[in-house]
Amino acid sequence: MEKSPRRPRGANADNVQVGYWISHEAKQVLVEVSDKLGVSASQGLDLILTHLERDSDGLPLWANQVPLSKDSHVAKAS
Protein backbone atom coordinates (compact mmCIF):
# COMPACT_ATOMS: atom_id res chain seq x y z
CA MET A 1 0.00 0.00 0.00
CA GLU A 2 1.34 3.40 -1.00
CA LYS A 3 1.88 5.97 1.74
CA SER A 4 -0.26 9.08 1.53
CA PRO A 5 1.62 12.32 0.84
CA ARG A 6 2.69 14.36 3.84
CA ARG A 7 3.52 18.03 4.18
CA PRO A 8 7.22 18.85 4.48
CA ARG A 9 8.62 19.05 8.03
CA GLY A 10 7.89 22.47 9.53
CA ALA A 11 5.13 23.30 7.03
CA ASN A 12 2.49 23.27 9.80
CA ALA A 13 4.18 25.93 11.93
CA ASP A 14 1.39 28.50 11.49
CA ASN A 15 -1.49 26.05 10.98
CA VAL A 16 -4.26 25.16 13.40
CA GLN A 17 -5.92 21.79 13.85
CA VAL A 18 -9.66 21.48 13.19
CA GLY A 19 -11.97 18.64 14.07
CA TYR A 20 -15.34 18.51 12.34
CA TRP A 21 -17.71 15.61 11.79
CA ILE A 22 -18.40 15.15 8.07
CA SER A 23 -20.16 12.45 6.11
CA HIS A 24 -18.22 9.45 4.82
CA GLU A 25 -19.05 10.62 1.28
CA ALA A 26 -17.53 14.07 1.88
CA LYS A 27 -14.41 12.49 3.38
CA GLN A 28 -14.07 10.20 0.36
CA VAL A 29 -14.32 13.19 -2.00
CA LEU A 30 -11.62 14.98 0.00
CA VAL A 31 -9.33 11.95 -0.14
CA GLU A 32 -9.91 11.39 -3.87
CA VAL A 33 -9.30 15.04 -4.78
CA SER A 34 -6.22 15.22 -2.54
CA ASP A 35 -4.83 12.01 -4.02
CA LYS A 36 -5.28 13.34 -7.55
CA LEU A 37 -3.51 16.55 -6.52
CA GLY A 38 -0.71 14.51 -4.95
CA VAL A 39 -1.14 16.12 -1.54
CA SER A 40 -2.30 15.02 1.91
CA ALA A 41 -5.98 15.32 2.83
CA SER A 42 -5.05 18.16 5.19
CA GLN A 43 -3.28 20.06 2.43
CA GLY A 44 -6.11 19.24 0.01
CA LEU A 45 -8.70 20.72 2.36
CA ASP A 46 -6.52 23.79 2.84
CA LEU A 47 -6.26 24.24 -0.94
CA ILE A 48 -9.99 23.74 -1.48
CA LEU A 49 -10.91 26.30 1.15
CA THR A 50 -8.32 28.93 0.22
CA HIS A 51 -9.32 28.74 -3.46
CA LEU A 52 -13.09 28.70 -2.85
CA GLU A 53 -14.77 31.35 -5.00
CA ARG A 54 -17.05 33.54 -2.91
CA ASP A 55 -19.56 36.27 -3.69
CA SER A 56 -19.60 39.81 -2.28
CA ASP A 57 -21.31 38.53 0.88
CA GLY A 58 -18.53 36.02 1.46
CA LEU A 59 -20.70 33.01 0.60
CA PRO A 60 -19.61 30.30 -1.84
CA LEU A 61 -20.89 31.03 -5.36
CA TRP A 62 -22.93 27.81 -5.27
CA ALA A 63 -24.69 28.63 -1.95
CA ASN A 64 -27.87 29.95 -3.59
CA GLN A 65 -28.13 26.84 -5.80
CA VAL A 66 -28.01 24.21 -3.04
CA PRO A 67 -30.72 23.86 -0.41
CA LEU A 68 -29.06 24.62 2.92
CA SER A 69 -30.54 23.13 6.06
CA LYS A 70 -29.70 23.42 9.72
CA ASP A 71 -30.44 19.68 9.98
CA SER A 72 -27.34 17.87 8.88
CA HIS A 73 -27.17 14.37 7.47
CA VAL A 74 -24.10 13.87 9.63
CA ALA A 75 -24.93 11.94 12.80
CA LYS A 76 -24.77 14.10 15.91
CA ALA A 77 -22.48 12.96 18.73
CA SER A 78 -24.27 11.99 21.93
C-alpha positions as CSV (number, residue, x, y, z in Angstrom):
1,M,0.0,0.0,0.0
2,E,1.3,3.4,-1.0
3,K,1.9,6.0,1.7
4,S,-0.3,9.1,1.5
5,P,1.6,12.3,0.8
6,R,2.7,14.4,3.8
7,R,3.5,18.0,4.2
8,P,7.2,18.8,4.5
9,R,8.6,19.0,8.0
10,G,7.9,22.5,9.5
11,A,5.1,23.3,7.0
12,N,2.5,23.3,9.8
13,A,4.2,25.9,11.9
14,D,1.4,28.5,11.5
15,N,-1.5,26.1,11.0
16,V,-4.3,25.2,13.4
17,Q,-5.9,21.8,13.8
18,V,-9.7,21.5,13.2
19,G,-12.0,18.6,14.1
20,Y,-15.3,18.5,12.3
21,W,-17.7,15.6,11.8
22,I,-18.4,15.2,8.1
23,S,-20.2,12.4,6.1
24,H,-18.2,9.4,4.8
25,E,-19.1,10.6,1.3
26,A,-17.5,14.1,1.9
27,K,-14.4,12.5,3.4
28,Q,-14.1,10.2,0.4
29,V,-14.3,13.2,-2.0
30,L,-11.6,15.0,0.0
31,V,-9.3,11.9,-0.1
32,E,-9.9,11.4,-3.9
33,V,-9.3,15.0,-4.8
34,S,-6.2,15.2,-2.5
35,D,-4.8,12.0,-4.0
36,K,-5.3,13.3,-7.6
37,L,-3.5,16.6,-6.5
38,G,-0.7,14.5,-4.9
39,V,-1.1,16.1,-1.5
40,S,-2.3,15.0,1.9
41,A,-6.0,15.3,2.8
42,S,-5.1,18.2,5.2
43,Q,-3.3,20.1,2.4
44,G,-6.1,19.2,0.0
45,L,-8.7,20.7,2.4
46,D,-6.5,23.8,2.8
47,L,-6.3,24.2,-0.9
48,I,-10.0,23.7,-1.5
49,L,-10.9,26.3,1.1
50,T,-8.3,28.9,0.2
51,H,-9.3,28.7,-3.5
52,L,-13.1,28.7,-2.9
53,E,-14.8,31.3,-5.0
54,R,-17.0,33.5,-2.9
55,D,-19.6,36.3,-3.7
56,S,-19.6,39.8,-2.3
57,D,-21.3,38.5,0.9
58,G,-18.5,36.0,1.5
59,L,-20.7,33.0,0.6
60,P,-19.6,30.3,-1.8
61,L,-20.9,31.0,-5.4
62,W,-22.9,27.8,-5.3
63,A,-24.7,28.6,-2.0
64,N,-27.9,30.0,-3.6
65,Q,-28.1,26.8,-5.8
66,V,-28.0,24.2,-3.0
67,P,-30.7,23.9,-0.4
68,L,-29.1,24.6,2.9
69,S,-30.5,23.1,6.1
70,K,-29.7,23.4,9.7
71,D,-30.4,19.7,10.0
72,S,-27.3,17.9,8.9
73,H,-27.2,14.4,7.5
74,V,-24.1,13.9,9.6
75,A,-24.9,11.9,12.8
76,K,-24.8,14.1,15.9
77,A,-22.5,13.0,18.7
78,S,-24.3,12.0,21.9
